[in-house]
Amino acid sequence: MLDRISHDGVTLVEGARGPIRFGFTERTGGVSQAPYASLNLGTHVGDDPAAVAENRRRVLAVLGADGLEERLLVPNQVHGDEVAVVASADEEELARVRALIAEGTDAIVCTAARVPVMLCYADCVPVVLVCDCGFAVVHSGWKGTYAGIAGKAARLLADAAGVDASQIDAYIGPHILGDEYEVSEELMEQFAERFQSIDAAAGRLLDLSCAIREVLAAAGVSSDRVHDLELSTMRDNDRFFSYRAEHGTCGRHAAVAVML
């Protein structure tokens, strides 16, 4: 499992596999002011762009990616199932990927060294997939979960890295948990029709992590390699941002990874 580690005030739940460093940020250790205090990593919430840039620099430094800010890939997340793949740190390749992710992308598969990837969250489910020579960072809200984006990213990572999906480790990060996430009856029924693990008759609490496990299994990821941190953005609102708990005005924590 992962370790909770603080570096000069910046706290991450982090891990490593070979040359790959990855983690889930908490909300402390940055320079953003309320209501985005303090390690807000999202540029689209109304925070000072200079503060966000400094916060991102601090996170990269924690992961040993100092000086790689210019290569950092942060997609425009649109709650879809588009997955971008980056295979090299060549400037032409990075320009191509940046143009693609600006149009709307909710996961990035990376097999390139020294190209950090960051996706931002405030209740949706972050998923990091890791194998020996590549990784993927996935944003899986209810729409992305329903579309099976985590499974799609796992298949693309296996192809790009030349490994079997059973060799991939999946980490499900902080999110609004299944005993907190109340949705409409219609959405519960929609999920129950799509996923065997979802029972609409049990009520209106939707467990996205169960559905994510199901799509990862269908992609070939072994169940014993799926690690759910079971961290709640709602209950642990002092550690993580929560769109629901903070009534729509808050910063964004992140899932971030880099192969050094």
PAVEXVO-871584 format. One record per residue (C-alpha): residue number from 1; residue in three letters; chain; x, z, y. Coordinates in pm, whole numbers, plus 50000, padded with zeros to 5 digits. Layout:
N
nr,rest,kette,X,Z,Y
NUM,ALA,A,X,Z,Y .
...
//
This chain:
260
nr,rest,kette,X,Z,Y
1,MET,A,50000,50000,50000 .
2,LEU,A,50094,49996,50367 .
3,ASP,A,50247,50266,50583 .
4,ARG,A,50131,50392,50921 .
5,ILE,A,50438,50383,51144 .
6,SER,A,50490,50441,51517 .
7,HIS,A,50768,50270,51714 .
8,ASP,A,50809,50386,52074 .
9,GLY,A,50438,50462,52095 .
10,VAL,A,50320,50139,51929 .
11,THR,A,50148,50226,51601 .
12,LEU,A,50088,49981,51319 .
13,VAL,A,49969,50003,50963 .
14,GLU,A,50242,49778,50833 .
15,GLY,A,50413,49639,50526 .
16,ALA,A,50668,49387,50406 .
17,ARG,A,50723,49146,50119 .
18,GLY,A,51065,48987,50104 .
19,PRO,A,51137,48833,50446 .
20,ILE,A,50774,48872,50562 .
21,ARG,A,50674,49155,50793 .
22,PHE,A,50306,49210,50867 .
23,GLY,A,50065,49473,50989 .
24,PHE,A,49749,49580,51166 .
25,THR,A,49793,49718,51517 .
26,GLU,A,49624,50027,51656 .
27,ARG,A,49507,50061,52014 .
28,THR,A,49784,50284,52152 .
29,GLY,A,50129,50218,52294 .
30,GLY,A,50048,49940,52540 .
31,VAL,A,50015,49900,52914 .
32,SER,A,49651,49791,52952 .
33,GLN,A,49420,50006,53163 .
34,ALA,A,49068,50125,53073 .
35,PRO,A,48843,49992,52930 .
36,TYR,A,49114,49799,52744 .
37,ALA,A,49352,50092,52701 .
38,SER,A,49609,50052,52592 .
39,LEU,A,49748,49801,52339 .
40,ASN,A,49490,49527,52400 .
41,LEU,A,49608,49199,52249 .
42,GLY,A,49315,48975,52344 .
43,THR,A,49334,48745,52646 .
44,HIS,A,48961,48669,52660 .
45,VAL,A,48817,49014,52735 .
46,GLY,A,48892,49046,53108 .
47,ASP,A,49223,49230,53087 .
48,ASP,A,49525,49156,53308 .
49,PRO,A,49711,48863,53141 .
50,ALA,A,50048,49019,53227 .
51,ALA,A,49949,49338,53046 .
52,VAL,A,49840,49142,52738 .
53,ALA,A,50169,48950,52737 .
54,GLU,A,50367,49275,52750 .
55,ASN,A,50154,49426,52473 .
56,ARG,A,50217,49124,52251 .
57,ARG,A,50589,49143,52324 .
58,ARG,A,50593,49506,52214 .
59,VAL,A,50415,49429,51887 .
60,LEU,A,50656,49148,51803 .
61,ALA,A,50951,49375,51878 .
62,VAL,A,50814,49633,51633 .
63,LEU,A,50811,49368,51359 .
64,GLY,A,51165,49258,51436 .
65,ALA,A,51049,48937,51602 .
66,ASP,A,51209,49004,51940 .
67,GLY,A,51245,48690,52147 .
68,LEU,A,50990,48489,51952 .
69,GLU,A,50711,48520,52209 .
70,GLU,A,50730,48147,52289 .
71,ARG,A,50662,48063,51924 .
72,LEU,A,50372,48306,51882 .
73,LEU,A,50054,48138,51752 .
74,VAL,A,49725,48296,51860 .
75,PRO,A,49423,48077,51783 .
76,ASN,A,49099,48037,51972 .
77,GLN,A,48874,48214,51721 .
78,VAL,A,48525,48066,51693 .
79,HIS,A,48377,48237,51383 .
80,GLY,A,48419,47923,51176 .
81,ASP,A,48616,47834,50863 .
82,GLU,A,48890,47611,51003 .
83,VAL,A,49238,47693,50872 .
84,ALA,A,49556,47563,51036 .
85,VAL,A,49877,47520,50837 .
86,VAL,A,50221,47541,50997 .
87,ALA,A,50517,47434,50784 .
88,SER,A,50809,47436,51026 .
89,ALA,A,50935,47581,51353 .
90,ASP,A,51006,47234,51488 .
91,GLU,A,50877,47204,51844 .
92,GLU,A,50674,46894,51762 .
93,GLU,A,50509,47072,51470 .
94,LEU,A,50434,47380,51680 .
95,ALA,A,50284,47162,51955 .
96,ARG,A,50059,46996,51697 .
97,VAL,A,49944,47331,51562 .
98,ARG,A,49886,47474,51911 .
99,ALA,A,49662,47181,51999 .
100,LEU,A,49468,47231,51676 .
101,ILE,A,49419,47606,51709 .
102,ALA,A,49313,47572,52074 .
103,GLU,A,49009,47375,51955 .
104,GLY,A,48894,47661,51735 .
105,THR,A,49059,47809,51426 .
106,ASP,A,48997,48132,51238 .
107,ALA,A,49295,48139,51002 .
108,ILE,A,49656,48026,51004 .
109,VAL,A,49869,47963,50695 .
110,CYS,A,50242,47978,50770 .
111,THR,A,50543,47889,50554 .
112,ALA,A,50780,47855,50849 .
113,ALA,A,51044,48114,50932 .
114,ARG,A,51046,48283,51274 .
115,VAL,A,50695,48171,51370 .
116,PRO,A,50480,48480,51435 .
117,VAL,A,50102,48459,51394 .
118,MET,A,49847,48693,51556 .
119,LEU,A,49467,48706,51529 .
120,CYS,A,49253,48955,51723 .
121,TYR,A,48960,49175,51619 .
122,ALA,A,48722,49449,51731 .
123,ASP,A,48494,49499,51422 .
124,CYS,A,48530,49173,51226 .
125,VAL,A,48743,49181,50914 .
126,PRO,A,49115,49100,50934 .
127,VAL,A,49272,48970,50614 .
128,VAL,A,49644,48913,50563 .
129,LEU,A,49755,48712,50258 .
130,VAL,A,50118,48731,50150 .
131,CYS,A,50332,48562,49885 .
132,ASP,A,50710,48535,49847 .
133,CYS,A,50758,48247,50091 .
134,GLY,A,50452,48236,50312 .
135,PHE,A,50154,48417,50455 .
136,ALA,A,49811,48367,50607 .
137,VAL,A,49626,48565,50872 .
138,VAL,A,49246,48537,50857 .
139,HIS,A,48960,48633,51089 .
140,SER,A,48655,48695,50872 .
141,GLY,A,48342,48791,51064 .
142,TRP,A,48009,48752,50890 .
143,LYS,A,48001,48377,50951 .
144,GLY,A,48354,48326,50825 .
145,THR,A,48292,48555,50530 .
146,TYR,A,47979,48365,50436 .
147,ALA,A,48174,48039,50459 .
148,GLY,A,48446,48181,50233 .
149,ILE,A,48733,48147,50480 .
150,ALA,A,48956,48401,50304 .
151,GLY,A,48933,48209,49977 .
152,LYS,A,49000,47881,50157 .
153,ALA,A,49309,48029,50321 .
154,ALA,A,49431,48164,49986 .
155,ARG,A,49406,47821,49824 .
156,LEU,A,49586,47656,50115 .
157,LEU,A,49859,47921,50111 .
158,ALA,A,49912,47873,49737 .
159,ASP,A,49941,47495,49789 .
160,ALA,A,50172,47524,50090 .
161,ALA,A,50399,47782,49928 .
162,GLY,A,50398,47620,49585 .
163,VAL,A,50274,47929,49404 .
164,ASP,A,49978,48024,49191 .
165,ALA,A,49707,48213,49380 .
166,SER,A,49749,48502,49135 .
167,GLN,A,50085,48571,49304 .
168,ILE,A,49920,48635,49642 .
169,ASP,A,49861,48986,49773 .
170,ALA,A,49561,49029,50004 .
171,TYR,A,49524,49311,50256 .
172,ILE,A,49185,49383,50413 .
173,GLY,A,49241,49561,50743 .
174,PRO,A,49036,49783,50977 .
175,HIS,A,48678,49668,51029 .
176,ILE,A,48321,49788,51054 .
177,LEU,A,48258,49917,50703 .
178,GLY,A,47971,49850,50467 .
179,ASP,A,47800,50183,50534 .
180,GLU,A,47802,50114,50911 .
181,TYR,A,47724,49745,50949 .
182,GLU,A,47346,49711,50977 .
183,VAL,A,47215,49355,50990 .
184,SER,A,46879,49181,50970 .
185,GLU,A,46684,49149,50647 .
186,GLU,A,46720,48772,50676 .
187,LEU,A,47100,48793,50687 .
188,MET,A,47108,49034,50393 .
189,GLU,A,46897,48795,50190 .
190,GLN,A,47123,48506,50289 .
191,PHE,A,47428,48695,50168 .
192,ALA,A,47256,48812,49850 .
193,GLU,A,47183,48452,49757 .
194,ARG,A,47548,48357,49814 .
195,PHE,A,47729,48662,49669 .
196,GLN,A,47670,48848,49344 .
197,SER,A,47814,49167,49494 .
198,ILE,A,47549,49185,49768 .
199,ASP,A,47208,49336,49691 .
200,ALA,A,46948,49277,49962 .
201,ALA,A,46710,49522,49792 .
202,ALA,A,46952,49807,49860 .
203,GLY,A,46892,49797,50236 .
204,ARG,A,47031,49632,50548 .
205,LEU,A,47391,49754,50534 .
206,LEU,A,47623,49461,50472 .
207,ASP,A,47961,49519,50307 .
208,LEU,A,48172,49222,50413 .
209,SER,A,48475,49342,50218 .
210,CYS,A,48282,49308,49891 .
211,ALA,A,48200,48947,49974 .
212,ILE,A,48561,48881,50073 .
213,ARG,A,48683,49019,49740 .
214,GLU,A,48445,48782,49567 .
215,VAL,A,48569,48470,49746 .
216,LEU,A,48931,48574,49691 .
217,ALA,A,48865,48614,49318 .
218,ALA,A,48706,48269,49309 .
219,ALA,A,49024,48132,49470 .
220,GLY,A,49236,48288,49196 .
221,VAL,A,49364,48602,49369 .
222,SER,A,49390,48884,49114 .
223,SER,A,49159,49178,49182 .
224,ASP,A,49447,49424,49146 .
225,ARG,A,49628,49242,49428 .
226,VAL,A,49345,49291,49679 .
227,HIS,A,49413,49600,49887 .
228,ASP,A,49133,49729,50110 .
229,LEU,A,49266,49983,50360 .
230,GLU,A,48909,50114,50407 .
231,LEU,A,48978,50191,50772 .
232,SER,A,48672,50200,50996 .
233,THR,A,48680,50063,51349 .
234,MET,A,48362,50259,51421 .
235,ARG,A,48460,50600,51283 .
236,ASP,A,48824,50562,51385 .
237,ASN,A,48743,50435,51734 .
238,ASP,A,49028,50647,51871 .
239,ARG,A,49267,50432,51666 .
240,PHE,A,49099,50090,51682 .
241,PHE,A,48879,49893,51920 .
242,SER,A,48514,49855,51821 .
243,TYR,A,48278,49611,51988 .
244,ARG,A,47973,49803,51864 .
245,ALA,A,48100,50153,51937 .
246,GLU,A,48215,50053,52285 .
247,HIS,A,47901,49853,52367 .
248,GLY,A,48071,49518,52401 .
249,THR,A,48345,49608,52650 .
250,CYS,A,48678,49681,52485 .
251,GLY,A,49017,49543,52396 .
252,ARG,A,49126,49381,52072 .
253,HIS,A,49365,49502,51805 .
254,ALA,A,49532,49247,51582 .
255,ALA,A,49660,49141,51244 .
256,VAL,A,50007,48997,51286 .
257,ALA,A,50271,48854,51052 .
258,VAL,A,50606,48681,51068 .
259,MET,A,50863,48554,50817 .
260,LEU,A,51209,48642,50942 .
//
